[in-house]
Amino acid sequence: MNKKRMRMSAVTVVIMLLVAAAGTSFAQGRDDIRLALESGAHEKAISLALEALRENPSDAEVRFLLARAYAYSGRWDEAEETIGRLLAEHPADSDFLVFKARLLCWRKDLAGAESVFRRALELTPRSADALAGLADLASWRGEYDASLVYCRQALDLDPNHAGALFRIGTVFLWQGNYGQARGYLARAVELEPRNEDFARALKNASPLFSRRTEVWLTGRNEHWSDGRPDYSDLGTSVLFSLFKDRSKFVVKANRSWRAGGHDDQLGLEAYPHLWKGAYGYLDLSVSPKADFAPTSSFHLEVYQSLLARFEVSLGARRMNFPAGGVSIYAASAAGYFGRFYSSLRFYSAHHATGTEFTWMANLRRYFASDSFVWAGLGRGSRSFEAGSIEEVLAGPSWFAEAGFDIYLFRDIKLRGYLSRRKESGGPSSTALALVAGYRF
């Protein structure tokens, strides 16, 4: 009897070990599929899921992972078929419903997606995923206030919901609220560092990188109090991106009129993404036959974001004029505060005759991602964008400016500003500039 019991106990132990091993194997298989999904290896995830389902065809969790892998790889018909079978067996599963709604979103069936998101919310009123889905739909329709409400409700339920953080960040970005946008997007990237959409949005969360291809025509006139002829400038520029939007470029041509003569300039600007939170500014211009403009000019500056909200930079420029060369060093500190962007820049211009210092304070107020008004105040010599060496090294002056940069009918650009300069013990000038452009 005892021997029989011992044999039965041994068999029981063996069966329990086999069951445990099988459970461990299934769990490991699911983990492998999840890792493949998270790393973007969607075809591998599909292969692993199909292999796991050969051993256990009814495993709902693996079938759900397979549906996601199909969808992420663009095989939407197979994804819909797989999630449809799961919903036929589990019609009240809110996770399956939310994923079905996502598939409808990707197929541009927003009305159908909203119906399914709301069904999931009825079954699970505390579903942060369903609320985040409704937030996405509202934002795509331009209903930004409603989108923000859904996002905040989702974050009340799950403060670390990356999708809701991403959506609230993009809505703030579209509204021109760069300060809060960068904070939410940075948090979303911290939670899902492998998500390319999140990382791309954070990289583009600055006015420069949010712009598409544009063409500009610029005109400027400056009138002087001492009776000299007006200074005039006319130019054209084209802004575009290369290397999968990792860098913006501006090709520009300009003609300047001074004292009865004129100079022509050609230039190239580049704004490449560098490392995390950093981008560069490179400006090269030439005017080989110039009489007063720099025959060549080269500028390099690096901008680094800090704590998502702030930005600092260091740079240097070399300008070679017919009358000599000037070296200029620049530094800036700026911050995004909701819809406001404030900056303070310092310039130090060095020449054989001495050194000139300049500071400039600027404040922008954004109304949308690319439209804003601004005002600035400063003291010192003229900025290094000036046309001649006399302007760069002019005596200390107070200067102020105010302007706007807006888009009408979504793609027509209008920019204008008025500036006033008064040299200590010298002449004053008033300048008006207008820019018209179109973005594609």
TANORRA-V925729 format. One line per field, one symbol per residue. ss: DSSP state (h for helix, s for strand, l for the rest). Layout:
# TANORRA-V925729
ss: ???
This chain:
# TANORRA-V925729
ss: lhhhhhhhhhhhhhhhhhhhhhhhhhhhhhhhhhhhhhlllhhhhhhhhhhhhhhllllhhhhhhhhhhhhhlllhhhhhhhhhhhhhhllllhhhhhhhhhhhhhlllhhhhhhhhhhhhhhllllhhhhhhhhhhhhhlllhhhhhhhhhhhhhhllllhhhhhhhhhhhhhlllhhhhhhhhhhhhhhllllhhhhhhhhllllllllllsssssssssssllllllssssssssssssllllssssssssssssllsssssssssssssllllssssssssslllllllllssssssssssslllssssssssssssllssssssssssssssllssssssssssssllssssssssssssslllllsssssssssllllllllhhhhllllsssssssssssslllssssssssssssllllssssssssssssl
